[in-house]
Amino acid sequence: MTLRVIDILEGASERDEFQFGFDGARDGWEEDIGIYAPGYLEMEAAGMEADYDHANLVEPDDAYEIRSNLP
């Protein structure tokens, strides 16, 4: 059985496995995943995460620009 990416992040947080400054909360992780991997969470919810097209991943510089323009 595969864990959802959010559950993996929550487990890592509970085990204090994040580097200082990189920890967060579920809402923030979901927002970040939505920016860096648009459509991934929807595909994961439908059980199709293995089919996610990695060409959709957003470069960090572009993701920063996207985040900067969010309300």
Secondary structure, 3 states (H helix, E strand, C coil): CCCCHHHHHHHHHHCCCCCCCCCCCHHHHHHHHHHHCCCHHHHHHCCCHHHCCHHHCCCHHHHHHHHHCCC
